[in-house]
Amino acid sequence: MFGRRRKRNEEPAEAAEAVEPTEATAEEAPDEEEVRRVRLEPAPRPDGPWDSSEVTDPSEGRVDLGGLFVPGVQGMELRVEVAGDAIVAATVVLKDSAVQLQAFAAPKREGIWGEVREEIASGITQQGGVIEEIEGPLGWELRARVPVQLPDGKRGMQVVRFVGVDGPRWFLRGVISGQGAVQPQAAGVLEQIFRDAVVVRGEGPMAPRDPIVLKLPQDAQMVPDGVKQEQAAADGAQVSRFAGGLDKLRRGPEISEVR
């Protein structure tokens, strides 16, 4: 069973009579939401994703992108997102679904996923989207309906899942789109890719939230891609893909029209 929280801007079924709180009450009984948002140490990760120190051979069954080892799956296409001169994210496309992986530096003893969720939710609701916070297979996540413009100029909504896990001095975010965002049977492989990813934080100093820069494998080539993915376009990033034997993308229904 999923744990659910009320959607943003959703009103309670019955409005209770307003009671002016006393100063003592406000001080002694902090808001439950504020308590849950306290920066705690990263939770245990018995099922991953993994730190490089926790895996004997991170390259086994995974693509080496330097700061991130991405699990390989039969029939997938692997894309990278470029910001400036740096590769900052990788996207696995599998049939009609995709999961974007991006790793960031984080404080040594504090998780940041709670406040990152708040920031993502705030940004989407300001754009007119709808957010629901759910405790899913990968922990607390955001399921969003994001407003987009369809090719014919009409307004539509795209369903996207934002997942995240705090690790030792790093944070891994995943963005699941396509059929994997709406159909549990299509999401299973993408969720396992997220769990089995390995993050290489490195020992050098990094400011919290700095992206962990990735690199291309030695035998890979960059091929410009004319198809922009929604999450890359939102960041103003250039989208490219690996060439050399990887299967071509088959796009599925990811955007629904709003009438």
Secondary structure, 3 states (H helix, E strand, C coil): CCEECCCCCCCCCCCCCCCCCCHHHHHHCCCHHHHHCCCCCCCCCCCCCEEHHHCCCCCCCEEECCCEEEECCCCCEEEEEEECCEEEEEEEEECCEEEEEEEEECCCCCCCHHHHHHHHHHHHHHCCCEEEEEEECCEEEEEEEEEEECCCCCEEEEEEEEEEEEECCEEEEEEEEEHHHCCHHHHHHHHHHHHHCEECCCCCCCCCCCECCECCCCCCCEEECCCCCHHHHHCCCEEEEECCCCCCCCCCCCEEECC
